[in-house]
Amino acid sequence: MSVYLDHAATTPLRPEVLDAMQPYLTEHFGNPSSIHGTGRQARLGLDEARETVARILGAKPREIVFTSGGTEADNLAVKGAAWAASSDGRRVVTSSVEHKAVMHSCAVLERFGFEVTYLPVDRYGRVDPASVASAIRDHTTVVSVMYANNEVGTIQLIREIGAVCRQRKVLFHVDAVQAAGFLPLDVDTLQADLLSLGAHKLYGPKGVGALFVRQGTALLTQLSGGSQERQRRAGTENVAGIVGFAKALELAQDDLVARENENARLAGLRDQLIAGCTALPGVTLTGHPTERLPNNASFLVDGVEGGDLVAALDLEGIAASTGSACTTGSAEPSHVLLAMGHEPEQAHGSLRLTPGRSTTEEDVRRTIEVMGVVLERMRAGRSEQAEVASA
Amino acid sequence: MGRTVAAMSGGVDSSVAAALLARAARADDEVIGVWMRLHQDNGEGYEQSRSCCSPDAADDARRVAQIAGIPFFILNLEREFGARVIDAFADGYLDGATPNPCQACNQYIKFDELLRRGLAAYGADAVATGHYARVEDRDGRRVLLRAADADKDQTYFLWVLDQEQLRHTRFPLGELTKPHVRQIATELGLPTAAKPESQEICFVPAGDYRTLLEERRGYAGEPGPIVDADGTRVGTHTGYAHYTVGQRHGLGVALGEAVYVREVRPASNTVVIGRRDEVSSSAFTVDGRRFVAGEPPAERFTASVRIRHRAPDVPAEVTLIGEDRFAVETATPVWAPAPGQAAVLYDGDVCLGGGRIARSPA
């Protein structure tokens, strides 16, 4: 029996989503740009999906640009908006805990002469809205801050930051990839001009996402070609994926009561994980104690490599994560944990457990039990190591 | 068998070792493939690199693990490898010695760090590698034996292993020949089947360690004298650490006959050369001695000694000195015993242990 506690990395497809996609993978295979009936059939699916997504965001359908996922949406938002506004200024403000899709987009802008300010965060990973206000100067055009952090789950004060940006008349991009499915996404409440979403974090398919682009926001396209997506993103639309994405978003966001119930259930599991794990020696919580995603329990584990711990848990049938994709064995500790003030040496011991729809209390109990056994074994190995070293 | 960590470099040998273990696994057995990240790939160079630590190598190892149906993890041992192997390699040269990085990697990385982490993190009870060597149980003791394929035998790099390490070590290729290993790889459809042999030191891709000395230790090399056995200056070198005992090429000295580096003297930045017969020796001292059995066979014993990988063994008389050293007297002169290189002792197929050749007391 395996336990999957890595829903922040990706989620399984909901059966309803697969059902919605199925016809567009088979009979409705047409190209939505085609004139004929087969094309029109595909176009119907695409248009309906766009309306669904727009409705959930409180946006107009024309303000939705479908992309290949959250990363592309972030790239299009940050680079696209910064370039389009570059005649007004070349200053961008972001935080030091953003996803790499935003971080590395900013790094590319820097190579082209843009000045990027990386705002500090407190020990919980939070950006102070006042620091956004003071970072906005003449010629600042874009501010990009994530809704909730993918590694430690901390939720930012997005409305407050949005208000600052609105008042100072700079564009505000919100990376909502990790928050979607849990938090309200109304773009007017958030005062967002750009907002990124990805489908596979909310039980939709991989390879599809969207960027909300407030009407009137200029954007330099990052994928040139045909006139799809109002010339903001060329390429034949991934119709089946888009239909699945809209279905998944609808299932996650539409029924407020259902969402709050599931959030409460997940938060209960999360809190059990936090209580159980932090009761083990040398395990501390990372991220905000309360203002965090309902499914994110993240930790620093003293004296072990996060990668070793995740491998050890995997061998006992528990799928976890170090918090950031570290599949190449990179020696670099998480930039998020470093920005939160953790020492590099500690930051190597990161662990993220993210329950989801299928997670049960039994899964959580088993995980805590296995954690105890595995940590004890790993620490025993370490003290042996210390003995050898001192011998 | 329990749970075994198979160290996978992405080469054909460790691929087949892992695949054979997986194939032999019974119901309760588990094989876990691990690729160790040991050093940074230097950007543009790695496309051509045939060494074991390029990302291509990790991809190959992953594919082999998939085909063998075993879990696969990457273990980052850059820090440990950097300190215990790369820095030690540079320091060896700066010390006028010829370092032995493959042995250091076995001693400190594969059969120490990996073994301990495998045991602790993965709950494994053994580490398996693609080395050509054999381990047998004889009267409750582990015995390290040369590989069945004498040509591929790698015990020269494994003599440092002790009883505890050997109890947790498996060499699935010990009874096989290299052609047989390649044949198995082909039969199993492993993508590494036709991969060329890696000969170079994995962290010195172009075989030029001078850059590494400069990068790791700031040693750029200062020109100094090349002298003959009488102390007569016969040339100029680029820096003593660029030379190793037995080296013939790159001396820039024309004396009408072949000359070789006989000794490297760091203190005076001097390289001493000699004729072929002057570089050979039949008596040398070894320090840092270790015996596989945990203790020496006797205070004084006969053994065959090997002083370089794939060099022929020579019968020798071995006499222990103090707690840490032994003297070797060979029946016939051996070619250029190089300080820092291992002198490994054998009794027939049994690897007894060895030590590092010490600087001659000049």
Interface residues (C-beta under 8 A of the other chain):
Chain A: V304 E305 G307 D308 L309 A311 A312 D314 L315 T327 T328 G329 S330 A331 V374 R377 M378 A380 G381 R382 E384 Q385
Chain B: R3 E30 I32 W35 R37 P55 A58 P71 F73 I74 L75 N76 E78 R79 R116 R117 L119 A120 A121 Y122 G123
